[in-house]
Amino acid sequence: MSDIDEFRKALQAELKNNQVIFENENKKYLDSLQALSHAEVSAIVPKGTDSAVYNNLLSVVRLATHHNVQQAELVSQIKKLGKAAMDIARLTQLAPLL
C-alpha cells in the first residue's frame, strides 16, 4: 500500500470517527444550550458577565461533545465555571445532570 493510499484510508476513518463523535449523547446538551436566547441567559446571569459565562459554558460543552467526554467529567467542568454557568445549564437538557 502506498503512502497516499494509507493517508486516504486514515482520512476516511478519521472522518467517520468525527461523525460518530458529533452524534454522541453530548450533542443534545450542546444543541439545547445553543437554543437559549440572549434574553434567557441575561435573565439569570449578572449583567455584564452573561456573554462571557455563556461562552465559557458553550466551549466546555462543545469540547466535551467533540471529545466524547463522559457525563461525570462534563458536569465537573461545568461546576468549575461557577454558579452562573450552572444556572444557565439548568435551563437546558443538562439540568438532570446537575
C-alpha positions as CSV (number, residue, x, y, z in Angstrom):
1,M,0.0,0.0,0.0
2,S,1.4,3.4,-0.9
3,D,1.6,6.4,1.4
4,I,-1.2,8.1,-0.4
5,D,-3.4,5.0,0.0
6,E,-2.6,4.9,3.7
7,F,-3.4,8.6,4.0
8,R,-6.7,8.2,2.3
9,K,-7.7,5.2,4.5
10,A,-6.7,7.0,7.6
11,L,-8.6,10.1,6.5
12,Q,-11.8,8.1,5.8
13,A,-11.5,6.5,9.3
14,E,-11.0,9.9,10.9
15,L,-13.9,11.5,9.1
16,K,-16.2,8.6,10.1
17,N,-15.0,8.9,13.7
18,N,-15.7,12.6,13.7
19,Q,-19.3,12.0,12.6
20,V,-19.7,9.4,15.4
21,I,-18.3,11.9,18.0
22,F,-20.5,14.7,16.7
23,E,-23.6,12.5,17.1
24,N,-22.9,11.3,20.6
25,E,-25.1,11.9,23.5
26,N,-23.4,15.2,24.5
27,K,-24.7,16.7,21.2
28,K,-28.2,17.1,22.7
29,Y,-26.7,19.2,25.5
30,L,-24.8,21.4,23.0
31,D,-28.0,21.8,20.9
32,S,-30.1,22.8,23.9
33,L,-27.5,25.2,25.1
34,Q,-27.2,26.8,21.7
35,A,-31.0,27.2,21.5
36,L,-31.1,29.5,24.5
37,S,-31.9,33.1,23.7
38,H,-29.8,36.1,24.9
39,A,-32.8,37.2,26.9
40,E,-33.0,33.8,28.7
41,V,-29.3,33.9,29.6
42,S,-29.4,37.6,30.6
43,A,-32.3,36.9,32.9
44,I,-30.4,34.7,35.2
45,V,-26.8,35.9,34.9
46,P,-25.5,39.2,36.3
47,K,-25.4,41.9,33.7
48,G,-22.0,42.4,32.1
49,T,-21.0,38.8,32.6
50,D,-23.7,36.9,30.8
51,S,-21.9,36.6,27.4
52,A,-18.6,35.5,29.0
53,V,-20.2,32.9,31.2
54,Y,-22.4,31.6,28.4
55,N,-19.4,31.4,26.0
56,N,-17.3,29.6,28.6
57,L,-20.1,27.1,29.2
58,L,-20.6,26.7,25.4
59,S,-16.9,26.0,25.0
60,V,-16.9,23.3,27.7
61,V,-20.0,21.5,26.2
62,R,-18.7,21.9,22.6
63,L,-15.3,20.3,23.6
64,A,-17.0,17.6,25.6
65,T,-19.1,16.8,22.6
66,H,-16.1,16.7,20.3
67,H,-14.0,14.6,22.6
68,N,-16.9,12.3,23.7
69,V,-16.3,13.2,27.4
70,Q,-18.2,11.2,30.0
71,Q,-21.1,13.0,31.7
72,A,-19.4,13.0,35.1
73,E,-16.4,14.9,33.6
74,L,-18.7,17.3,31.8
75,V,-20.6,18.1,35.0
76,S,-17.3,18.5,36.8
77,Q,-16.1,21.1,34.3
78,I,-19.4,22.9,34.3
79,K,-19.3,23.2,38.1
80,K,-15.8,24.7,37.9
81,L,-17.2,27.5,35.8
82,G,-19.3,28.6,38.8
83,K,-22.9,29.2,39.9
84,A,-23.8,31.4,36.9
85,A,-22.8,28.7,34.4
86,M,-24.7,26.1,36.4
87,D,-27.8,28.3,36.4
88,I,-27.6,28.6,32.6
89,A,-27.0,24.9,32.2
90,R,-30.1,24.2,34.3
91,L,-32.2,25.9,31.6
92,T,-31.1,23.1,29.2
93,Q,-31.1,19.4,28.9
94,L,-28.1,19.4,31.2
95,A,-30.4,20.1,34.1
96,P,-30.9,16.5,35.2
97,L,-27.2,16.0,35.4
98,L,-26.7,18.9,37.8
